């Protein structure tokens, strides 16, 4: 049992953190009781806006000594309950730790605090002709959150995921000790890589307070192409062909007409084309326009040969804005189209993308659920949404449970995994356990116990 926060605890916390950055009980907004998707709601007893590693350390030392649970939270854009304070206690919000501390153009690194927003970081380094490639759809997520879930995004096909760009971390351990892992070095074979263990651990092992991130030179050119297909089957069947062509693509995104229409309605803006059932969005980048042109010509010809109706360049500012605004709004648009939804964030081998998307349609018909989808077809990470619409709560729960069981079982059969980039949190724990088995869950619990013997940091998550 954890200690409930009392007046003595609040008095101490206000002695080490300015009182205007501490909220208690009813002062805390309901927004901090849930994440972006909802589904579970628990308020923390105390919400603290921290501004430094030292402040985090002081809070954690006290929490550890008194066995008070602590959850770290950034923008709260996660979808699996990872940033919800299941046991109450203290919530440490890092949104005010939002400074870009250094750009090192010699070592091609940027050092940031965890509350820096992804969109702010990308804009900041691009002004200096540098590039931070990880590009998840939620641009208002914090870098700390991205690291905690090993976020991927649309450019993972070419550039990889967040893990590939984290060089060093400063963290606060559950007992309040401050540790530094990694640094600006490119290579490191110095014992176990604890930094990589922390990436993707969803705030269960320690709290990230600073990160050194790898940058690359900004590509001189970027071209996107939108390819419409008469049917969903035609669109997704071309994805393995594109991959086999060995073209150097930055992104391969799949989107269905119903999702596009939801985005149009949500944004109040038109998509360039809504005459066909499905679309593939391709992006190419590089330092030579001739090289990019060779690549997109080869891929466009292949797609048209395999059933694409046409190929539209997303080249004008107006068209870029309409396509990418719509793509960025897919989650919010689907959410706005129903009174409740849940997400299946599976990742499957790239060669199984077409088969899995087809299977989601079969599941929707079998179970009787609307299941819109979109995703990163180029790396097998698909975002599949189960929509409650006007169903009674009990019927919705039964149908959703059955659909999840079918979808995750099929992902396992295809050699896939439960989550591609949103993590496990609270919501996906049962599915992870079934996938990896008790031995691996016990390994995870053992690692957690080494870091956090009192289990006070984000308890109830992942394993």
Steps between C-alpha positions, in 0.01 A plus 500: 500500500622848413489795737218747437618858468421705811547860611848428633607371157352803326674732746836336428451510122415871521826554688709368207281606204335844475140473618362653180624194311326248725131415470316266734178299485211707352742766370619245241324513161313189388728504193771347719280202587524345155706493182410592142285194440332477839364167617634524856479803729688545829616834635833539679483637853773754425606652166846661489634704209876445518765718335830322565668167555572605858131565570409157364771348720365666816146381430611146423719471812206596717257274315742208526557545873125522560387244241279739307436399135619740230404534133688721254294671229568727205223607262284199588458400134556129560222256418549209741468654846876522557478853641203437730559491878332166567596505869449874556810642666719761329497594133817674379420708192803587285327746265690795652835324442474613140839646409728416211831520682760462224548430133844350436566534127836325527362183655157541334307479826234702678452493878145551623283483807217243492216752469614634161229430243592296194377771263706765680816292483455420132441864407794619713760270346367538144561876524866400538492263199493199732242225526346292780339214304258324742156621395203350689162637398446679833729802465389647835646203687806570714845360428496332841182318401644406161805348668290323762300321228775476235270684260541432131289687251478553128871533421601176674523320163817689414625646826398261775331577834570713807742243647730555202536870592553490876870537584481583869253533787498669839250331727377503858475155653208402725714564810580853377855430383602679178669287234645568154495233229675528163616834364602660171709203388395314187619154610483344844578144605552583867296233678124463497324780314269624775404800287336271247315319778351829618381592149151355463461423872200737534623673815508181707877492562602864549403855401675654200609859567739566211580337167783528249356428157672423172435730205569457129547762225167625373414348160502763229187369330185315601223385268171330588267316265138397555382188316127416490372145458157376404486252788662450835635163383679656204661766721635274769612229258738746335688567826711179491577576134626846594720354772638232267591771246778606742417865438632740764176635648463715807137405568232262374165589656171317447169684540140399432227724362284481813791625710570783254134607504504501882806728485329732250198533727716550807721767339234658279745481209505299178748227418644525144313189383214297650382301198656167588488249782865504610822698465873446541708805596869476413781735600853518359781724619867556422762750396460456125174564316616276217548212740156553655342526155646164398358342815149644479474432127586134556252464787221696330527285187491187715191618688312593183592164350354336813174692503554861611262733315748786487783666692459850643803696610448667836707794385309826553471652847122464484513133409771423757292664769180318405668156484722523808242681713254223421758230574590665829132525600404136438499399866303805614261465207418137574466586868254779413291262288406273791420531869773255603781311329801283570812432297683192379856626439648184353816463296541212256776405254483731199403213271189435712358852496253431220378176657454659840305801372271264308455303820387812691210531255409137557504555876282810467237299312524198730477696825273778378729796565610796293880467479664784304876481455807678370867446558863485414478235232871527428600361840196290584367721781124529460255713697167322520212657691198326650204741511216465752265734313152467655538155658397424856800485734475126572466407131791729408725341758418149381555588134822693567644218712425248227646724228819563697544130564463421129728782386781432746481127436535558126791741560679225697433250219659745256809544719391845617493677836235658721622859461701675233546838666234586760622261767320270741406722793205363691261417216712247307656307791289183454582483130873545559497222761327261261741586222837475673417245769561482874880459478546830318251679725698377801822630342334842460376494860850409620650795311232727645584376852871579457420857396204548733497254793205676667299509174406865545572624146202473266369183666257274316644568155665279235559181701 
